[in-house]
Amino acid sequence: MSRKREPSVVFDDDNPEWTEEDFARARPASELPPEVLAHFPKTLARIRGLQKAATKRAVSIRLSAEVVDHFRAGGPGWQTRIDQALKDVIARKIG
């Protein structure tokens, strides 16, 4: 008969568990001054609503598995590559 091990609790004085008061005082990263955010470019990029160029719109679109698999196989940035492929199609039709 196997015995389940209880997960051990680790206490870290340098990184204590947040209290209800800590959560109440917390503010979103978007409220940080720009000079602070400049030191954390990945955080800045993740703040909802901020884009390098505010020209894109969030939409929901259904694509075939073949298309999604093809672009995802290229790694991060796959949605941007789909966007570029669609722009290329538009440019060929116009030009």
N, C-alpha and C positions, 0 to 999 in steps of 0.2 A: 504494500500500500504506500503510495507516494504522499508526502506531506507538502502542502503549499507553504512557500516561504512568504512571510509578510514583507512588503517592501520596507526597507529601512528609511527612516526619516533623517535627512541631513540638514543640520542647522548651519547657516553661514552668517556670521556676524557682519561680514562686509556686504552682504546682499540679503537683508532680512525680508521676510514675507511681508507683503503690503497689508496694511490695515484698512478698515473702511474709511478712516480719515485720509489716508494716503490717496485712495481712489477718488475721494471727494475733491481733493486739491489738484488732482491731475488735470492737465490741459492737453489738447491735441498738438501734435508737432507743427501743424499749420499756424499756430499762434506764436511760435518762436520767432525772434527777430531774424531777418534775412542773413545777417552776419554770422549768426550761430548756425543756421541751416546750411550755409555755404561749406561748413566743415563736414557735412554729412550728405553728399550728393545723392546717394541711393535713397536716403530717407526723403529728401526733397522730391525725387522722382516718384515716390510712392504716395505722396500726399494727393488725395483725390482732388481732381479738378485742375491740377497743374500739369501742363504739357510744355514740351520744348516750343512747339508752335501750336497755339490755341486754335487750330483749324480743323481738328478732328472731332467727330461726333461718335458717341457710344451707341451702337445699334446691335440688334440681335439678328443673326443671319444663319440659315441652315445650309451647311456645305456638305458635300459628299465625304465619306470617310477617306476616300482616296486622296482628295484635295487636302484635307486636314493632315493626314499622315505624311504626305509629301512635304508640306511646308514645316510641320513640326520636326521632321527628321533633320532639318537644317539647324535645329537648336533655337536658343532664345532669339526673339525678334521675328518669329514666324508670322505674327499678325501684320507686322510692318511689311514683310515680304509679300503677303497677300495683297495688301493695299497697293504696293508698288506694281505688282502684276496687273491689277485692275486699272491703274493709271496708264500703264503701257498699252493696254487694250484700247482705252479711250484715245490715247495719242495717235494710235495707228488708224483708228476710224476717222478722226478729224483730219489728220495730216495726209 
